[in-house]
Amino acid sequence: MEASHVAFVAAAPTVIPTKTPDTSYLCKMFKEYQRNAVLKEHYNFTGKLNVSRYTEGMKPVDIVFLNICLLIVLENAVVLVAIWRNKKFHLPMYYLLGNLTFSDLLAGFTYMVNIITSGANTLKMTPVQWFIREGGVFITLAASIISLLAIAIERHVTMVRMKPYQGAKRGRMLALIGISWVLSIILGLLPIMGWNCILNLDQCSTVLPLYSRSFIFFCVTVFSAILLAIVVLYVRIFRVVKSNTQRLAGAPQRKGFNKKSQKYMALLKTVTIVLGVFIACWLPLFFLLLLDFFCSAQSCPVLLKAEYFLGLAMINSLLNPIIYTLTSKDMRKAILRLLCSYCLFTKDGQVRKFGITFLECSMSKTEMPSHRLEGLETTASTGNFTPSTIKAIFPKITKSVVMGQ
């Protein structure tokens, strides 16, 4: 019996551990991350080496984009310092605004680094360095877009619930900020984690030659969904304000109705600006990336001009501080005081008059009707929903709620 057992063991086939095809493919791909020649292969395949940009130094358009990025960094830095120095802005309602400003600042900085290291310097990189460079821009721009969605969500929740600043507000704000950055980082890291076209040239993007076209399409889908969600949320906010303004119209001899109508129209203009600027800045890039997915290599020459479309998207980071902060009188006054306290303010703290309406932060007699209405015109631009703002929009509803309690 012992002899038969030995014979069975000898006859049994020897099992040799082998790597699965997927594992061996990933190992081979990760080894390519340190090979400089990979970039030349991919850029040559997509036709980018035929452009003089990769053989010469900086061009005038690069200098222009560098100056825009520098302005983005300085502009958003001023807003962050203004928020940090004024305790009035150390409230949950300003957390999302600060997060948007911070992400825009980083977007300007990372794109500045991208421009400096582009051109002929690109071909000196390894794939890992290239993924880090492009991923940095991708993460910060994604954080900016998702932050806009977070602001829209917060405004919608506030308007629907009519409970602007409860104890749970701080936690909700921090959760939205955390989620926005987690999602942005995940999206930015997907290519370096394996969703790329190394070892698979025919699937390469022309705009970003190491990124897979399927990844580009996935990102366009995600960002288009975010854009649609922002539009839907703002439309719902606007409809809520409109319906309650119409209710006020039916009230007999309601004091201040004309002023409320003016606030309502101001809200309409602000919402239009918010959505219009976002769509104008980002939609061309979305269409370009969508075209990149459907076009094969070297078949769509416009894809070689992607820097102009990305530069237009960066303009959104330049305009965000203007739209989301300078439309707030308190924020505008804090920024002006920070930039030039001696030039713009008198000794008693009043703004000097230069004949420029939009710089005027003090209230004239026609702007003094009631503190309840203050800030309603900037509700959609800053998200500064205070109890007085909610009462101005929902005077009858809030009164009935209180009486019902």
C-alpha positions in Angstrom: 0.0 0.0 0.0 2.8 2.3 0.8 4.5 1.5 -2.5 1.3 2.3 -4.5 1.0 5.6 -2.7 4.6 6.5 -3.7 3.8 5.5 -7.3 0.6 7.7 -7.3 2.6 10.7 -6.0 5.3 10.2 -8.6 2.6 10.0 -11.4 0.8 13.1 -10.2 1.5 16.1 -12.4 3.6 18.9 -10.9 1.7 22.2 -10.5 3.8 25.2 -11.4 2.4 28.6 -10.3 1.9 30.9 -13.2 0.8 34.5 -13.6 -2.6 35.1 -15.1 -2.7 37.1 -18.3 -4.1 40.1 -16.6 -1.4 40.2 -14.0 1.4 39.8 -16.5 -0.1 42.5 -18.6 -0.2 44.9 -15.7 3.3 44.1 -14.7 4.5 44.8 -18.2 2.6 48.0 -18.3 3.9 49.3 -15.0 7.5 48.5 -16.2 6.8 50.9 -19.1 6.1 53.7 -16.7 9.9 54.3 -16.3 10.7 54.2 -20.0 11.2 57.6 -21.6 10.7 56.3 -25.2 7.1 55.5 -24.5 6.1 59.2 -24.7 7.8 59.6 -28.0 6.0 56.5 -29.4 2.6 57.8 -28.3 3.1 61.4 -29.3 4.4 60.2 -32.7 1.4 57.9 -33.2 -1.1 60.6 -32.5 0.7 63.1 -34.8 1.7 65.5 -32.1 5.4 65.3 -33.0 4.5 66.9 -36.3 3.6 70.1 -34.5 6.5 72.6 -33.9 5.4 73.0 -30.3 7.3 69.9 -29.3 10.6 71.0 -30.9 10.7 74.7 -30.0 10.4 76.8 -26.9 7.5 78.7 -25.5 5.2 80.5 -27.9 3.3 83.8 -27.4 0.1 81.9 -26.6 1.9 80.0 -23.9 3.0 83.3 -22.3 -0.6 84.5 -22.5 -1.8 81.4 -20.7 0.9 81.7 -18.1 -0.2 85.3 -17.3 -3.8 84.1 -17.0 -2.8 81.3 -14.6 -0.8 83.8 -12.5 -3.9 86.1 -12.4 -6.0 83.1 -11.3 -3.6 82.2 -8.5 -3.4 85.8 -7.3 -7.1 86.5 -7.6 -8.1 83.4 -5.6 -5.3 83.9 -3.1 -6.8 87.4 -2.3 -10.2 85.9 -1.8 -8.8 83.2 0.5 -6.9 85.7 2.6 -10.0 87.9 2.8 -12.0 84.9 4.1 -9.3 84.0 6.6 -8.8 87.5 8.0 -12.5 88.2 8.6 -14.3 86.3 11.3 -17.6 87.2 9.7 -16.7 84.7 7.0 -15.7 81.9 9.5 -19.2 80.4 9.1 -20.3 77.1 7.5 -21.9 79.1 4.7 -18.5 80.2 3.5 -16.9 76.7 3.6 -17.9 75.7 0.1 -17.0 79.1 -1.2 -13.5 78.8 0.3 -13.2 75.2 -1.1 -14.1 76.5 -4.6 -11.6 79.3 -4.3 -8.9 76.9 -3.1 -9.5 74.4 -5.9 -9.4 77.2 -8.5 -6.1 78.5 -7.1 -4.6 75.0 -7.3 -6.0 74.7 -10.9 -4.2 77.8 -11.9 -1.0 76.7 -10.3 -1.0 73.2 -11.7 -1.8 74.4 -15.2 1.1 76.9 -14.9 3.4 74.0 -14.1 1.9 72.1 -17.0 2.7 74.9 -19.4 6.3 75.3 -18.2 7.0 71.6 -18.4 5.2 71.2 -21.8 6.6 71.4 -25.3 10.1 70.0 -25.8 10.2 69.3 -22.0 7.4 66.7 -22.4 9.6 64.3 -24.4 12.2 64.3 -21.6 9.7 62.9 -19.1 8.9 59.3 -18.1 5.3 58.2 -18.2 5.0 58.4 -14.4 6.1 62.1 -14.5 3.6 62.7 -17.3 0.8 61.1 -15.4 1.6 63.2 -12.3 1.7 66.4 -14.4 -1.6 65.8 -16.2 -3.3 64.2 -13.2 -2.6 67.3 -11.1 -4.4 69.5 -13.6 -7.2 67.0 -13.9 -7.7 66.6 -10.2 -7.9 70.4 -9.5 -10.2 71.1 -12.4 -12.5 68.2 -11.4 -12.5 69.6 -7.8 -13.5 73.0 -9.1 -16.4 71.5 -11.2 -17.6 69.3 -8.4 -17.4 72.2 -5.9 -19.8 74.1 -8.1 -22.2 71.1 -7.9 -21.7 71.0 -4.1 -22.6 74.7 -3.9 -25.7 74.1 -6.0 -26.8 71.2 -3.8 -26.3 73.2 -0.6 -28.4 76.1 -1.9 -31.1 73.8 -3.1 -31.3 72.0 0.3 -31.4 75.4 2.1 -34.1 76.8 -0.1 -36.3 73.7 0.1 -36.0 73.1 3.8 -36.0 76.9 4.7 -33.7 76.0 7.6 -30.5 77.8 6.7 -28.0 77.3 9.5 -28.8 74.5 11.9 -26.3 72.6 14.0 -25.9 69.9 11.3 -24.9 72.6 8.7 -21.2 72.4 9.5 -21.1 68.6 9.1 -23.0 68.7 5.9 -20.6 71.3 4.4 -17.5 69.3 5.4 -19.0 66.2 4.0 -19.7 67.9 0.7 -16.1 69.2 0.6 -14.6 65.8 1.5 -16.7 64.0 -1.1 -15.8 66.5 -3.8 -12.0 66.0 -3.2 -12.3 62.2 -2.9 -14.1 61.9 -6.2 -11.7 64.3 -7.9 -8.6 62.4 -6.7 -10.1 59.1 -7.7 -10.8 60.4 -11.2 -7.3 61.9 -11.5 -5.6 58.7 -10.4 -7.5 56.2 -12.6 -5.1 56.6 -15.5 -1.9 56.0 -13.5 -3.6 53.0 -11.8 -4.0 51.3 -15.1 -6.8 52.9 -17.2 -4.5 54.1 -19.9 -3.4 53.1 -23.4 0.2 52.0 -22.7 0.8 48.8 -24.8 -2.4 49.6 -26.7 -1.7 52.4 -29.1 -4.8 52.2 -31.2 -6.9 53.1 -28.1 -4.9 56.3 -27.3 -6.4 59.7 -27.0 -5.0 62.4 -29.3 -5.5 65.2 -26.7 -3.8 63.2 -23.9 -1.7 60.6 -25.7 -1.2 58.3 -22.7 -4.9 58.3 -21.7 -7.3 55.8 -23.1 -10.1 57.1 -25.2 -12.6 55.1 -23.2 -11.4 57.0 -20.1 -11.8 60.3 -21.9 -15.4 59.3 -22.8 -16.1 58.3 -19.2 -14.9 61.7 -17.9 -17.0 63.6 -20.5 -20.0 61.6 -19.3 -19.4 62.3 -15.7 -18.8 66.0 -16.2 -21.8 66.4 -18.5 -23.9 64.8 -15.8 -22.5 67.3 -13.3 -23.3 70.1 -15.6 -26.9 68.8 -16.1 -27.3 68.5 -12.3 -26.2 72.0 -11.7 -28.6 73.3 -14.3 -31.5 71.3 -12.8 -30.8 72.5 -9.3 -30.5 76.2 -10.2 -33.7 75.9 -12.2 -35.5 74.4 -9.2 -34.2 77.2 -6.9 -35.3 79.8 -9.4 -38.8 78.2 -9.6 -39.2 78.2 -5.8 -38.3 81.9 -5.6 -40.5 82.7 -8.5 -43.6 80.9 -7.1 -43.3 82.5 -3.8 -42.8 86.0 -5.3 -46.0 85.4 -7.3 -47.8 84.5 -4.0 -46.7 87.9 -2.7 -48.2 89.6 -5.7 -51.6 88.2 -4.7 -51.3 89.7 -1.2 -53.3 92.9 -0.8 -51.1 96.0 -0.5 -48.1 94.1 0.5 -45.3 96.5 1.6 -42.1 96.2 -0.3 -43.5 94.1 -3.1 -41.7 96.2 -5.7 -38.4 95.8 -4.0 -39.0 92.0 -3.8 -39.7 92.0 -7.5 -36.4 93.7 -8.1 -34.6 91.2 -6.0 -36.4 88.4 -8.0 -35.1 89.9 -11.3 -31.6 90.2 -9.8 -31.7 86.6 -8.9 -32.7 85.7 -12.4 -29.8 87.6 -13.8 -27.3 86.1 -11.4 -28.5 82.5 -12.1 -28.2 83.2 -15.8 -24.6 84.5 -15.3 -23.6 81.5 -13.2 -24.9 78.9 -15.7 -23.9 80.9 -18.8 -20.3 81.4 -17.8 -19.9 77.7 -16.7 -21.4 76.4 -20.0 -19.5 78.9 -22.2 -16.2 77.9 -20.5 -16.6 74.2 -20.4 -18.8 73.1 -23.2 -16.2 73.6 -26.0 -13.8 71.4 -24.1 -16.5 68.7 -23.6 -17.2 68.7 -27.3 -13.5 68.5 -28.1 -13.0 65.5 -25.8 -16.1 63.8 -27.3 -14.6 64.3 -30.7 -11.4 62.8 -29.4 -13.3 59.7 -28.5 -14.8 59.2 -31.9 -11.8 60.2 -34.0 -8.9 57.9 -34.8 -5.3 59.0 -34.6 -4.3 61.9 -36.9 -7.8 62.1 -38.4 -9.0 65.3 -36.7 -6.5 68.2 -36.8 -8.5 70.3 -34.4 -7.5 67.9 -31.6 -3.9 69.2 -31.9 -5.2 72.6 -30.7 -6.5 71.3 -27.4 -4.5 73.9 -25.4 -6.9 76.6 -26.5 -10.0 74.7 -25.3 -8.3 73.9 -22.0 -7.3 77.5 -21.7 -11.0 78.6 -22.1 -12.0 76.1 -19.4 -9.3 77.7 -17.1 -11.1 81.1 -17.7 -13.9 79.7 -15.5 -11.4 79.6 -12.6 -10.6 83.2 -13.3 -14.3 84.2 -13.3 -15.5 82.1 -10.4 -14.1 84.6 -7.7 -15.9 87.4 -9.5 -19.2 85.6 -9.8 -19.2 83.9 -6.4 -17.6 86.5 -4.2 -17.6 90.0 -5.7 -21.4 89.9 -6.0 -21.6 89.8 -2.2 -21.3 93.3 -0.7 -19.6 92.1 2.5 -17.1 90.0 0.5 -16.4 92.8 -1.9 -15.9 95.3 0.9 -13.5 92.9 2.7 -11.5 92.4 -0.5 -11.3 96.1 -1.3 -10.2 96.8 2.3 -7.5 94.1 2.0 -6.2 95.4 -1.3 -6.2 99.1 -0.7 -7.5 100.2 2.7 -6.0 103.7 2.6 -7.0 104.4 -1.1 -10.6 103.2 -1.0 -11.8 103.8 2.5 -12.2 106.9 4.6 -11.2 107.1 8.3 -14.7 106.2 9.4 -14.7 103.0 7.3 -16.9 104.3 4.5 -16.1 103.5 0.8 -14.8 106.5 -1.1 -17.0 107.5 -4.0 -15.4 107.3 -7.4 -18.5 107.3 -9.5 -18.3 103.5 -10.0 -21.6 101.9 -9.0 -20.4 98.4 -8.6 -17.7 99.4 -6.1 -20.2 101.2 -3.9 -20.6 99.2 -0.7 -22.5 101.7 1.4 -26.3 101.8 1.2 -28.1 104.7 -0.3 -31.5 105.8 0.8 -33.1 103.7 -2.0 -31.2 100.7 -0.7 -32.4 101.0 2.9 -35.8 99.3 2.9 -35.2 96.5 5.3 -32.4 94.2 6.5 -34.7 91.3 5.6 -34.2 91.9 1.9 -30.5 92.5 2.1 -28.6 89.9 0.1 -31.5 88.4 -1.7 -30.1 89.5 -5.1 -26.9 87.6 -4.3 -28.6 84.5 -3.0 -27.8 82.5 -6.1 -24.3 83.8 -6.5 -22.9 83.4 -3.0 -25.1 80.9 -1.3 -25.4 83.2 1.7 -28.8 82.0 2.8 -29.4 83.7 6.2 -32.6 83.5 8.2 -33.5 87.0 7.1 -33.0 86.1 3.4 -35.3 83.1 3.8 -37.9 85.2 5.5 -37.7 87.7 2.7 -38.4 85.0 0.1 -40.9 83.0 2.2 -42.6 85.7 4.4 -46.0 84.0 4.5 -44.7 80.5 4.8 -42.3 81.1 7.6 -45.0 83.0 9.5 -47.4 80.1 9.1 -44.8 77.7 10.2 -44.2 79.6 13.3 -47.9 80.0 14.1 -48.3 76.2 13.4 -45.7 75.5 16.1 
